[in-house]
Amino acid sequence: MEDRAPVVIDRSGRDIHAEAARIRARGPVTRIELPGRLAAWSVAGYEEARRVLADPRFSKDPRKHWPPLAEGEVAADFPLIGWVLMDNLTTAHGDDHHRLRKLIVKAFTPRRVEAMRAGIETATAELLDELAAAPGEVIDLKERFAHPLPARVICDLFGVAPGDRARLLRGGEVNVDTTVDAADAAANVEQWHREMQEFVESKRCAPGDDLTSDLIAARDDAARLSDSELVGTLHLLLATGTEPVMNLIANAVRALLTDREQLRLVRQGRVTWDDVIEETLRAEAPVAHLPFRFATEDIELGGVTIARGDPVLVNFAAVGRDRALHGASADDFDVTREERTHLSFGHGIHRCIGMPLARMEARIALSALFERFPDLTPAVAPEEIEPQVTFIMNGVLRLPVRLSATPAPAASR
C-alpha cells in the first residue's frame, strides 16, 4: 500500500532522469504532487504504462471524468489549466475521440507522409545552407535547426503563413513551460486560443490547399469539428508537430556528440539512423511526463489502487529506462542495443497520429546534418547544457555546437 509522502515534482525539470529514477524506485505506479499541490499518480513501469494507454477506464476527458473540474473546484489559475481546457484529441474520450481522430488521421496516411519527403529534404537543405554560411562558428543547433525544421513542416501542412508562425507556435511552447506563473499561464491560454480563432477565421475567408482548410470544409455532419474542437485540434497538431520532433532531433545530436563512438558506428554503417532514432526515443523520450488521464472507476494497477477521478500521468522518461525490460544498462544510450522497445509515441487508440512523419523528419535531419558537417562538435561540456524548463518535455534549453570549419559540399537536390 502506498503510504509515503508523494514525490513533489520539480516544475522546472532540472533533472528529468534523476526525478524519474526516484519515482521508479518507489514502484511502477507512484503518488506524486504536481504544481498547484495537485495529488496525482505517475506510471513509471513499462507494462503498467502500456496497460494505462490501452485501457478505456483511463479517460482523457477531464470534463466528464475529473470531478473537481465538473464541480467548479479548479481555479482559473491552476498551473496546468491549459492541459484540461483544451478541446481536442488529448481531452476526448470514447466516441468523441474516435470522431476527431477519424477526421485527422487522413492527413497522416503513409502515402501523404511519403509525399512530404521532398519538401522535408528541401527544408533541411536550406537550413543547412544557412548554417554553412558561418563555418567554424558556435551556433545554437536547437534554435537554428532542430526547431525550425519541424515548425516549417507542420506549418506548411496546415497553411500557416510565415508571418503568423511564431505567434501560433508560441502557444505550444508556453503550454509546456511549467515554470510560468499560474496567472500568466491562464492568460497565455486565453491569448493562444484567441489567436488561433483569428487564424481559423482567416482560413474561412480565404481557404487554401492545406489541412486547416480541409478541416473547415468537412461536410460529414457526424464527424465535423465544432469551432472549439477545430481551434483545439490546431493547437494540438501545431504543438505536437513541432516540440517533440525538435526534442527528438536535439536529443539524438546531443547523445551522439557526447559519445562519439556511437556516432562512429553510424558512419561505419554498423548501425542505421533508424537505430539512433529508436534508441533516442527509448532513452531520451521527447515527452517526459504527460498529463492527463483520469480513472473512471477504482482500478488496481502496479500494486496500488487508483481511485475513481484520480489524475494519472504516464512517465515516458521513466518507462523507456525500465530495468524490468531493458536490464541493468537501461540508463545507457546504446545504439547497438537489441531491445529498444518504448512507448514514446504512445500506445492503443491514443497512439501518435504523426509518428511516421516524425520518424521521417528525424531520419532526414540527422543524416543530412552529419553528412554536411562531419566534424560537428559540442561547444560546451555535457554538464553545461541546460535542460528545457519543464517537467512535461525532455529537451535542452539550447544546444551550442561548433560547425565544421569547412563544411562538406551540399548534396545535389
Salt bridges, closest charged atoms under 4 A:
ASP10 OD2 - ARG14 NE 2.83
GLU19 OE2 - ARG22 NH2 4.00
GLU33 OE2 - ARG37 NH1 3.96
ASP55 OD2 - ARG57 NH2 2.84
ASP61 OD1 - ARG63 NE 3.57
ASP87 OD1 - ARG63 NH2 3.82
ASP96 OD2 - LYS64 NZ 3.37
ASP96 OD1 - ARG99 NH2 3.75
GLU114 OE2 - ARG117 NE 2.73
GLU126 OE1 - ARG152 NH1 2.75
ASP129 OD1 - ARG372 NH1 2.96
ASP129 OD2 - ARG413 NH2 2.52
ASP156 OD1 - ARG165 NH2 2.59
ASP164 OD1 - ARG167 NE 3.64
GLU173 OE2 - HIS147 NE2 3.46
GLU195 OE1 - ARG170 NH2 3.79
GLU201 OE2 - ARG204 NH1 2.68
ASP210 OD2 - LYS203 NZ 2.82
ASP227 OD1 - ARG204 NH2 2.60
GLU229 OE2 - ARG99 NH2 2.55
GLU261 OE2 - ARG264 NH2 2.38
ASP274 OD1 - ARG363 NE 2.57
ASP275 OD1 - ARG340 NH2 2.62
GLU278 OE1 - HIS342 NE2 2.80
GLU278 OE2 - ARG359 NE 2.71
GLU279 OE2 - ARG282 NH2 2.88
GLU279 OE2 - ARG337 NE 3.27
GLU284 OE1 - HIS17 NE2 2.84
GLU284 OE2 - ARG321 NH2 3.13
GLU297 OE2 - ARG57 NH1 3.51
ASP310 OD2 - ARG31 NH2 3.65
ASP331 OD1 - ARG24 NH2 3.98
ASP331 OD1 - ARG321 NH1 3.85
ASP331 OD2 - ARG323 NH2 3.14
GLU386 OE2 - ARG398 NH2 2.63
